[in-house]
Amino acid sequence: MKEEEYKKRFMSGFVNDYFENSYKELVAFFAKDKKISASELKEIINLIEKPKS
């Protein structure tokens, strides 16, 4: 199994088990715990809105 496929499967299971299958809840958890900054969240939004091909 390629590393990328392993990451996808692991994260999918992790988010399902601990965050009610919500990536939004995962990000909110890290934001509330100060593990991710507002500027990092903006970078993530940019990646989502303008993905690299």
Backbone hydrogen bonds in HBPLUS format (Angstrom, degrees):
<---DONOR---> <-ACCEPTOR-->    atom                        ^
c    i                          cat <-CA-CA->   ^        H-A-AA   ^      H-
h    n   atom  resd res      DA  || num        DHA   H-A  angle D-A-AA Bond
n    s   type  num  typ     dist DA aas  dist angle  dist       angle   num
A0006-TYR N   A0002-LYS O   3.01 MM   4  6.33 159.6  2.05 155.6 162.0     1
A0007-LYS N   A0003-GLU O   2.91 MM   4  6.19 161.6  1.95 155.7 160.1     2
A0008-LYS N   A0004-GLU O   3.05 MM   4  6.30 160.7  2.08 147.7 152.7     3
A0009-ARG N   A0005-GLU O   3.00 MM   4  6.25 166.1  2.01 152.9 156.2     4
A0010-PHE N   A0006-TYR O   2.83 MM   4  5.97 167.4  1.84 156.9 160.9     5
A0011-MET N   A0007-LYS O   2.88 MM   4  5.92 173.7  1.88 154.8 157.0     6
A0012-SER N   A0008-LYS O   2.97 MM   4  5.98 156.2  2.03 144.2 151.4     7
A0013-GLY N   A0009-ARG O   3.06 MM   4  6.22 164.1  2.09 148.9 152.5     8
A0014-PHE N   A0010-PHE O   2.85 MM   4  6.03 161.3  1.89 154.1 160.2     9
A0015-VAL N   A0011-MET O   2.83 MM   4  5.89 170.7  1.84 152.8 155.2    10
A0016-ASN N   A0012-SER O   2.99 MM   4  6.05 156.1  2.05 141.4 148.9    11
A0017-ASP N   A0013-GLY O   2.86 MM   4  6.00 161.3  1.90 150.0 154.8    12
A0018-TYR N   A0014-PHE O   2.95 MM   4  6.00 162.7  1.98 153.9 158.1    13
A0019-PHE N   A0015-VAL O   2.89 MM   4  4.98 147.6  2.00 132.0 139.0    14
A0021-ASN N   A0015-VAL O   3.11 MM   6  5.09 148.8  2.21 124.1 121.7    15
A0022-SER N   A0019-PHE O   2.88 MM   3  5.54 146.8  1.99 120.7 129.5    16
A0026-LEU N   A0022-SER O   3.21 MM   4  6.57 149.3  2.31 139.7 148.0    17
A0027-VAL N   A0023-TYR O   2.96 MM   4  6.26 164.4  1.99 153.3 155.4    18
A0028-ALA N   A0024-LYS O   2.89 MM   4  6.07 162.2  1.92 149.7 155.5    19
A0029-PHE N   A0025-GLU O   2.90 MM   4  6.00 150.6  1.99 142.8 150.1    20
A0030-PHE N   A0026-LEU O   3.25 MM   4  6.62 159.0  2.30 149.1 152.8    21
A0031-ALA N   A0027-VAL O   2.89 MM   4  6.13 153.9  1.95 151.5 159.9    22
A0032-LYS N   A0028-ALA O   2.86 MM   4  5.99 164.8  1.89 153.1 156.4    23
A0033-ASP N   A0029-PHE O   3.06 MM   4  6.18 146.8  2.17 141.0 150.2    24
A0035-LYS N   A0030-PHE O   2.81 MM   5  4.99 157.4  1.86 160.9 159.1    25
A0034-LYS N   A0031-ALA O   3.12 MM   3  5.09 158.9  2.17 104.6 108.6    26
A0041-LEU N   A0037-SER O   2.95 MM   4  6.30 152.5  2.03 147.7 155.7    27
A0042-LYS N   A0038-ALA O   2.94 MM   4  6.23 150.4  2.03 146.1 154.0    28
A0043-GLU N   A0039-SER O   3.03 MM   4  6.32 149.0  2.13 140.4 148.5    29
A0044-ILE N   A0040-GLU O   2.97 MM   4  6.29 153.3  2.04 146.7 153.8    30
A0045-ILE N   A0041-LEU O   2.91 MM   4  6.21 156.9  1.96 148.9 155.0    31
A0046-ASN N   A0042-LYS O   2.92 MM   4  6.20 157.0  1.98 147.5 153.6    32
A0047-LEU N   A0043-GLU O   2.96 MM   4  6.27 151.0  2.05 145.9 153.8    33
A0048-ILE N   A0044-ILE O   2.97 MM   4  6.29 148.0  2.08 147.1 156.1    34
A0049-GLU N   A0045-ILE O   2.86 MM   4  6.08 165.7  1.88 157.3 161.0    35
A0050-LYS N   A0046-ASN O   2.82 MM   4  5.71 151.7  1.90 145.8 153.2    36
